[in-house]
């Protein structure tokens, strides 16, 4: 018998979905969504094409007791939406800071789900962070708007490597003080 580890993470209610901890049973839908080139190229860490076993390795890492990143699934099944709309994560940094990351499956783009997820995460502040950081690719102004609409302030330009793009990509960095 396979037992799932107990993940101590709160479920966070939003208007159209619940942010809940990731489960092993989410693997198929996560893999289906992240295999989309458009989604992968909007992230730093999702490869394209998605290699066999990548989703399972991600889930094992996220469910590990030694994880540094907490991941929530946007689950709209109670409201008649998809079970996996996207995900949002928080990575602990030093000095009571966390970095927020998110993606929404392409079928749900331009619906406000990303803004709603970030708003719910900011309101809940499950890491009790004093500051939240975020980074978006400069060719994705809609993702930047998600952050500014949720009280994040522009901090500066930077660049990071995107695995799917196989290139260094210019970014905008944002922060939100929670105090």
C-alpha positions as CSV (number, residue, x, y, z in Angstrom):
1,X,0.0,0.0,0.0
2,X,1.3,3.5,-0.9
3,X,0.7,6.2,1.6
4,X,0.8,9.8,0.7
5,X,2.9,11.9,3.0
6,X,1.0,14.3,5.2
7,X,1.6,17.9,3.9
8,X,1.0,20.5,6.6
9,X,-0.3,23.3,4.4
10,X,-3.6,25.1,4.8
11,X,-6.3,25.0,2.1
12,X,-7.0,28.6,1.1
13,X,-10.5,29.6,-0.2
14,X,-10.9,31.9,-3.1
15,X,-14.2,32.9,-4.8
16,X,-14.0,30.5,-7.7
17,X,-11.7,27.8,-6.5
18,X,-9.8,26.4,-3.5
19,X,-6.0,26.6,-3.2
20,X,-5.2,23.2,-1.8
21,X,-1.9,21.2,-1.3
22,X,-0.8,19.3,-4.3
23,X,-1.6,15.5,-4.4
24,X,0.0,12.7,-6.3
25,X,-3.3,12.2,-8.2
26,X,-2.8,15.7,-9.8
27,X,0.1,14.3,-11.9
28,X,-1.8,13.6,-15.1
29,X,-3.4,17.1,-15.3
30,X,-0.2,18.9,-14.3
31,X,1.7,16.9,-17.0
32,X,-1.0,17.7,-19.6
33,X,-0.9,21.4,-18.8
34,X,2.9,21.8,-18.5
35,X,3.5,19.9,-21.7
36,X,2.1,22.9,-23.5
37,X,5.0,24.9,-25.0
38,X,3.2,28.2,-24.3
39,X,3.0,27.5,-20.6
40,X,6.5,26.1,-20.3
41,X,8.1,29.1,-22.1
42,X,6.4,31.4,-19.6
43,X,8.4,29.8,-16.7
44,X,12.0,29.4,-15.6
45,X,11.9,25.7,-14.7
46,X,9.5,23.8,-16.9
47,X,11.3,22.1,-19.8
48,X,9.8,21.7,-23.3
49,X,9.4,19.1,-24.5
50,X,8.5,17.8,-21.1
51,X,10.7,14.7,-20.5
52,X,9.3,11.5,-19.1
53,X,9.2,11.4,-15.4
54,X,9.5,15.2,-15.0
55,X,6.1,15.6,-13.4
56,X,6.6,12.7,-11.0
57,X,10.0,14.1,-9.9
58,X,8.4,17.6,-9.3
59,X,5.6,16.0,-7.2
60,X,8.2,13.9,-5.1
61,X,10.2,17.1,-4.5
62,X,7.1,19.2,-3.5
63,X,5.8,16.5,-1.2
64,X,9.2,15.9,0.5
65,X,9.6,16.8,4.2
66,X,12.8,18.7,3.1
67,X,11.1,20.9,0.5
68,X,11.8,24.6,0.3
69,X,8.7,25.3,-1.8
70,X,5.1,24.9,-0.9
71,X,2.7,24.4,-3.8
72,X,-1.0,24.9,-4.0
73,X,-3.3,23.7,-6.8
74,X,-6.1,25.9,-8.0
75,X,-8.9,23.4,-7.7
76,X,-12.2,24.6,-9.1
77,X,-14.0,21.3,-9.0
78,X,-16.4,22.4,-6.2
79,X,-17.5,25.3,-8.4
80,X,-18.0,23.3,-11.6
81,X,-14.5,24.2,-13.0
82,X,-11.5,22.0,-13.6
83,X,-9.8,20.1,-10.8
84,X,-6.4,21.6,-11.8
85,X,-6.6,25.1,-13.2
86,X,-3.0,26.0,-12.4
87,X,-0.8,26.3,-9.4
88,X,0.8,28.8,-7.1
89,X,3.8,28.3,-5.0
90,X,5.8,30.0,-2.2
91,X,9.5,29.5,-1.7
92,X,11.0,30.4,1.6
93,X,13.9,32.9,1.5
94,X,15.9,34.3,4.4
95,X,14.7,37.1,6.7
96,X,11.0,36.2,6.6
97,X,10.7,36.6,2.8
98,X,9.1,34.3,0.2
99,X,9.0,34.2,-3.5
100,X,5.6,33.7,-5.2
101,X,5.3,31.9,-8.5
102,X,2.3,30.8,-10.4
103,X,1.0,29.4,-13.7
104,X,-2.4,29.0,-15.1
105,X,-3.3,26.3,-17.8
106,X,-3.6,28.0,-21.2
107,X,-7.3,27.0,-21.4
108,X,-7.9,29.3,-18.5
109,X,-5.9,32.3,-19.5
110,X,-7.6,35.7,-19.5
111,X,-10.2,34.6,-16.9
112,X,-8.8,36.4,-13.8
113,X,-7.8,33.1,-12.1
114,X,-4.1,34.2,-11.7
115,X,-5.1,37.5,-10.1
116,X,-7.6,35.7,-7.8
117,X,-5.0,33.1,-6.8
118,X,-2.3,35.7,-6.0
119,X,-4.9,37.8,-4.0
120,X,-5.9,34.7,-2.0
121,X,-2.2,33.8,-1.3
122,X,-1.4,37.4,-0.3
123,X,-4.4,37.6,2.0
124,X,-3.6,34.2,3.7
125,X,0.2,34.8,3.8
126,X,0.7,31.2,4.9
127,X,4.5,31.7,5.3
128,X,3.9,34.7,7.5
129,X,6.4,36.5,5.3
130,X,7.2,40.2,5.8
131,X,8.0,40.5,2.1
132,X,6.9,38.7,-1.0
133,X,9.0,38.7,-4.2
134,X,8.0,37.8,-7.7
135,X,9.6,37.8,-11.1
136,X,8.0,37.8,-14.6
137,X,9.4,37.7,-18.1
138,X,9.3,41.1,-19.7
139,X,7.4,39.7,-22.7
140,X,4.5,38.8,-20.4
141,X,3.0,42.1,-19.3
142,X,-0.3,40.4,-18.3
143,X,1.6,38.5,-15.6
144,X,3.1,41.7,-14.4
145,X,-0.4,43.2,-14.2
146,X,-1.5,40.3,-12.0
147,X,1.2,41.4,-9.5
148,X,0.6,45.2,-9.7
149,X,-3.1,44.6,-9.3
150,X,-2.3,42.8,-6.0
151,X,-0.2,45.5,-4.5
152,X,3.2,44.5,-5.7
153,X,5.6,47.3,-6.5
154,X,8.2,47.2,-9.4
155,X,11.7,46.7,-8.0
156,X,13.9,46.5,-11.1
157,X,15.0,44.7,-14.2
158,X,17.0,41.5,-14.2
159,X,17.4,38.4,-16.3
160,X,17.1,34.6,-15.7
161,X,17.4,31.5,-17.7
162,X,14.4,29.7,-19.1
163,X,14.8,26.0,-19.6
164,X,12.1,25.7,-22.2
165,X,13.4,28.7,-24.2
166,X,17.0,27.6,-23.8
167,X,17.9,31.2,-23.3
168,X,18.4,34.0,-20.8
169,X,15.3,36.1,-20.6
170,X,14.8,39.7,-19.4
171,X,12.6,39.9,-16.3
172,X,10.9,42.5,-14.1
173,X,11.2,41.9,-10.3
174,X,8.4,42.9,-7.9
175,X,7.9,43.0,-4.2
176,X,5.1,43.4,-1.8
177,X,5.7,44.4,1.8
178,X,3.3,42.5,4.1
179,X,3.8,44.6,7.3
